[in-house]
Amino acid sequence: MAELARRFFGPYRRWLVLGPLMKTLEVVFDLLTPLVIAWMIDSGVRRGDASVVTRGAVALVAFAFCGFGFTLVCQKMASLASQGMGTDIRRELFAAVNRFSFADVDRFGTPSLITRITNDVNQLQVAVAMLIRQVIRWPVLAVGAIVCALALDPVLGSVFCLCLPATLLVFYLVMRWSIPYFVSMQAKLDRIGTIVREALAGVRVVRAFSREGFEERRFERAATDQAADAVAAGRLSALLNPATFLILNVGVCAILWLGAGQVFAGDLEQGELMALIGYMNQVLVSVAYIANLVVIFTRAQASAGRVAEVLDWEPTVRDPGGPVPAPVACAPAVAFEGVSFTYPGGGRPALDGITVSIGPGEVLGVIGGTGSGKSTLADLVGRFYDVSSGSVSVLGADVHAWPFAGLRSAVSFVPQESALLSGTIRGNLLWRDGSATDDELWEALERAQAADFVRGRPEGLDAPVEAGGRNFSGGQRQRLCIARALVGSPQVLVMDDAASALDFATDARLRVALGSWEGGPARIVVSQRVASVRHADRILVLDRGRVAGLGTHAELVETCPVYRETCLSQLEREEVLA
C-alpha cells in the first residue's frame, strides 16, 4: 500500500495535508471540552456562579460550530483526494491491462481483472477517505486525551499509559491474523465472478440442457467458500471492540477507584475527576473508531497488493516501438520458420515445427480438428503471443521488429468471437482507420456481404449497436466484424473461423468478393469447413500442432489422409474429387 501511496498521492498532496490539519483543529476543540466542563462544575456549579456556567455553555456551542466547519472542509478534501486517486488508479490499471498479451490475460483471468479494477479500487478509495477524515482524528484525540489526563493528575493519567500498549497489542494481533483471510476473500470473489460470467454467457446452453440446478449448486459452493473466509475474518474483527473496551473499562474503574479517594482527601476536584472520566470516554470512542479503521485498512492492504500486482506486471509480449520496418522486396507476406509454441502450463506444444509462407495476395487455408493449433497459428501473426521457438515474419521483417501499432495496421484480424462494442455501426467500422470515408465503409460492407442489412436499417451507418452486438444475429455480427477488418486496406488479413455463422451461399459470395479484390491482402483463412478453404492457393492441414499436409485441395486429397478424411466427412465423394 505504501508503494501505491508514493505512486498516486502526488497530485493530491495538499488535500492530504490540509484535510488532516482541519481534523486536528477539530480535535483541539474536542480536547478543550472536558476542561471547560470541569471549570463549569468547579467554578460555577459548586460556587453557585451562573455567569461561569453561561460563559462555559457559550464556549461549548462555539467549539461545536468551529468543529463542524472544520469537518465540512475536511470531508470535501477527503472526497477530492479519494475519488481523484481512485480514478487515477483505475486509469492506470486499465492502461496496464491493455498492454497485456493474451498470455497475461489468461494468467490473471478476466473476472479477476474486473474485480481488481472495481472492488479492489473501491476498497482503496474508502481507505484514502478514512485516512484523511479519521486516521488523524482518532489517534490524535486518544493521545491528546492521555496528555491532558497526565496534565490534570499524573497518577491517574498513568492509568491511560498502561491501557494504551495493551490496546495496541490487540490491534496488531488482529491485523496480523486477518490479512490472509482478506486476501483469500478477494481471490474467492474472483472465482464467484468467473462462475457468474460463465453462467450468463452460456445461459442458453444451461437452459437447453436443464443445468440450472447444477449451476446454482456450483455458485452456492463458491459463495459458501467465500463466506467462510468472511466469517472467519469477521470473528477476528469482532474481537477488537470487546477486547479494547474491556481494557479501557478496567482503566475507567481504576480511575474512579483511585480518584474517589483523592476527592475525599481533597487532593482532586470533582470537576477534574469528571474531566478525567471524559478523557477516558474520548479514548474509548477513539479506540472503537480505530478498531473499525483497522478492519478497513486491513482489507485495503489486501486490495493494494492485488492492484500493485497488475500495475507491476511486466507484459510477456512487449512493444518494441520505433519505426515500421521497411518492406523487403519479393518477401512473403507472412512466413513461419520452424515455429513452435506451448501455452504456459500447457504440457505438449500447441504448435510444433511449423514452416510455411504466404506470398502477397495469396490465400492460405488452415484446417484441422479441434485443438490442432489453428487459432494459435493465427494469433502468432498479430503477435498476440510470442513463439516458443522459431520465427514469424510479416512483409519480410520479424514480428519482434514491428511496433504494435504498425503490425496491427498491416495485419487485420477477424477473431472467432464476433466482438462488437456498444455505439453505432459507423463507430465499430472506424476502429482500424478513424479517417475512413463513408464510401470506404460502404465498400468494406459490400465485400463483407453486410451492406444489404445495414441499408435496411433506417439509420444506416448510424444504426445503434448494443453491447456485444446482441441486436444483430450471429451471421450479421460476423459480417460486420469482417467489414471492420477490411477498412483501411490491410496487407494481411487473418480470418480465424470468421464465417462459421454464415450460410453456405453467403460464405461463397464472401469468398468471391474477397478473391476478386484487385490488390487485396494476403489471406490466412482458418476454418473447419472444407468449403471455406478448398479454393485457397494452398491449404495447411494441422494435426495436434504438427503439419499433416500442405498443398492444393487436389494434391491433399491424394496425399494427406487427414485432409481426405475431413473432406469425406463433410462432402460427397463426387464433390471431393471434383
Secondary structure, 3 states (H helix, E strand, C coil): CHHHHHHHCHHHHHHHHHHHHHHHHHHHHHHHHHHHHHHHHHHHHCCCCHHHHHHHHHHHHHHHHHHHHHHHHHHHHHHHHHHHHHHHHHHHHHHHHHHCCHHHHHHHCHHHHHHHHHHHHHHHHHHHHHHHHHHCHHHHHHHHHHHHHHHHCHHHHHHHHHHHHHHHHHHHHHHHHHHHHHHHHHHHHHHHHHHHHHHHHCHHHHHHCCCHHHHHHHHHHHHHHHHHHHHHHHHHHHCHHHHHHHHHHHHHHHHHHHHHHHHHHCCCCHHHHHHHHHHHHHHHHHHHHHHHHHHHHHHHHHHHHHHHHHHCCCCCCCCCCCCCCCCCCCCCCEEEEEEEECCCCCCCCCEEEEEEEECCCCEEEEEECCCCCHHHHHHHHCCCCCCCEEEEEECCEEHHHCCHHHHHHHEEEECCCCCCCCEEHHHHHCCCCCCCCHHHHHHHHHHCCCHHHHHCCCCHHHCEECHHHCCCCHHHHHHHHHHHHHCCCCCEEEEECCCCCCCHHHHHHHHHHHHCCCCCCEEEEECCCHHHHCCCCEEEEEECCEEEEEECHHHHHHHCHHHHHHHHHHCCHHHHHC
